[in-house]
């Protein structure tokens, strides 16, 4: 099935006007409002997002530059140079273009037993090697840092910075890495005021938020700007990074135009005006998970699901009475629209949207990946667990109960863990079906 046609929902909603009076009663229920501000991402603006970088000439130039960078991998023999090239490729958002070359370079590093004798380089290369190998799933012990702190000088900026970044890859109980984080963070803060402008910006960026905690694609533009001031980077690599960033952005803009047309045609926000309209923000979340051009279908699926998560959250937190929420939860649990007949029209519309979108995604998955024949079942069970957790929170609010952290976490855990395997299968199906995408940790 073509992904563009997937945006045209097979089961069009029969949208009705929103009445605040339930069919089950002549009593008009008081309705709360969160007074959400209007969405700043209007339809016309999203449709105006066009880019020249989807042209053939840019793709041809990028392919030529890609061949040049592949040659750089072949020409690079020294271990430190290999590690630095892999690190730059990762920071510039080019990993998917050089997956094979990167893997060969890292495997060569693992096979090599050479170690530098220079003090500053020792810490730098040790930390850089540790960071890259652990990031890519290789087993590497924290013991490589034993005794490193006692001989490290505050002037070893590159080594301290890599040690700091490496420390964020610690597993639970790795005390040496915990110590490394404290030591390197304190050292970098102490010398920050003495650094030159470019180095200070890089150190400040890391101290603000570790690279491991950032969404990598959202950090690429900053990295490109930072490397423009560096004389050490190959200009062809920098040109490719800029070109790749712009061409990927062109694809993302196209995806956003398509999903915004689907959202407008769905028309649900005209009838659920008490909820958040956060389509663009939901799409941004999907981009953070998989920005690569080939994952358009995945981004659109995840955007649909995320928008419904926000809407349902507002239904439970703001709009409905406890009795209405109990009926709604039962309908979702049984995946049965007959259970919503006594609810207000707004809630009927919400359930119908949830039902249609979930069915669409589920059938998509089953058609594109015949092995996931129970995708719809897993999706519906995941929604049921989510709604049950929200219902408990709604009961707390109605009763005026302020739960402890333990109570809150227990509710979340209890609601989801009973269908943990189904939920995991559902997630795998949504991420992988028809997209070739792998889960990332």
Residue, then its C-alpha position, 0 to 999 in steps of 0.5 A: x500500500x502506498x504511504x500517501x494513500x494510507x493518509x486517506x482514512x478508509x473509514x471516514x468519520x461521521x462527525x456530529x455537532x458536540x452537545x454537552x447534554x448526555x442522551x442518558x440524562x436531561x441533566x447538563x453536565x458541568x464541563x471544565x476547560x484547561x483554556x489551551x491556547x490556539x495552535x500556532x501551526x495553522x494549516x496554510x503555514x504548514x502547507x507553505x513549507x517548501x524546499x528546493x533541496x528535493x531536486x535531483x541536482x542536490x541528490x547527485x551532488x550528495x552522492x558524489x560527496x558520499x563517495x568521497x567520504x567513503x574513500x576517507x574511511x579507506x584512507x584512514x589507518x590510524x586508530x585515533x583518526x578512525x575513531x574521530x571520523x566515526x564520531x564526526x559522522x555521528x554528530x553530523x547526522x550521517x551515520x545512516x549513510x555510512x553504516x557499513x563503513x562505520x561498522x568496519x572501522x569500529x571492528x578494526x578498532x576492537x581488533x587492534x591492540x595498539x595503545x598510545x603512550x602520550x598522556x593527554x591522548x591516552x585519556x582522550x583516545x581511551x574515552x573516545x574509544x569507550x564511548x563509541x564502542x559502548x554506543x554501538x553495542x560492543x562490550x567494553x569495561x569501565x575498568x579502562x578508566x582505573x587510575x585515569x583521574x589521578x594523572x589527568x590534568x585540567x589542561x587536557x580539555x579534549x580528554x576531559x570532555x570525552x570522559x564526561x560524555x563517556x560517563x553518561x553511558x554507565x550501567x547501574x552500579x558502575x561506580x568508576x563511571x559515576x566518579x568520572x562524571x563528577x570529576x570531569x564535570x567539576x574540572x570542566x566547570x573550573x576551567x570554563x572561564x579560561x577557554x577560547x570562544x569555540x572550545x567554551x561553546x563546545x564545553x558549555x553545550x556538553x555541560x548544559x546537556x550531555x550528547x547522550x541525552x539529546x535527540x541527535x537529529x535536533x543537535x545536528x544544526x548546532x554541530x554543523x555551525x560549530x564545525x564551520x569554525x574548525x580547521x580540522x574537519x574536511x570541507x567535503x564532509x561539512x558540505x555533505x552534512x549541510x546538504x544531507x541536513x537540508x535534503x532530509x528537512x525537505x522530506x520531513x516538510x513533505x511528510x508534515x504537509x501530507x499529515x496536516x492534510x489528513x488531520x484537516x480532512x479528519x476534522x476532529x478538532x472542530x468537535x473536540x475544541x476542549x483538547x490540545x491540537x498538537x499535530x506539529x508537536x506530535x510529528x516532531x516527536x516522531x522525527x526525534x525517533x526516526x528522522x531518516x527519509x525512508x521512514x516516512x510511513x513510520x513517522x505518519x503512523x506515530x504522529x497519528x497515535x501521539x495526537x490521539x494520546x493527547x486528545x484522550x488524555x484531555x478527555x479524561x483530565x478535563x472534559x468528562x464525568x467519572x461515570x462517562x469515563x467508566x463507560x468510555x474505558x469499558x468501550x475501549x477495553x472491549x473495543x466495542x462502539x455499542x458501549x458508547x451510545x449513552x455518551x455525549x456526541x463529543x465522546x462518541x466522536x473521540x472513540x470513533x476517531x480512536x477506533x478508525x485510526x487504530x484500525x487503519x494503522x493495524x490493518x496497515x501493519x498486517x498488510x505490509x508485514x503478514x507476520x504481525x497478524x495480531x497487530x490490531x489486537x496488540x494496539x487495542x490492548x495498549x489503548x485499554x491499558x492507557x485508558x485504565x490508568x487514566x481512569x484511576x487518575x480521574x477517580x483520584x481527582x473526583x475523590x480529592x485524593x493526592x496520590x503518593x509517588x509510589x501510588x502513581x507509579x504503581x498505577x502506571x505499572x499495574x495498568x501496563x505490565x499485565x499486557x507487557x508482551x502484547x504492548x512490546x509486540x505492538x510497539x515492534x510492529x508499529x516501528x518495523x512493519x513495512x519500514x525496515x526500521x530497527x528499535x534504538x536504545 
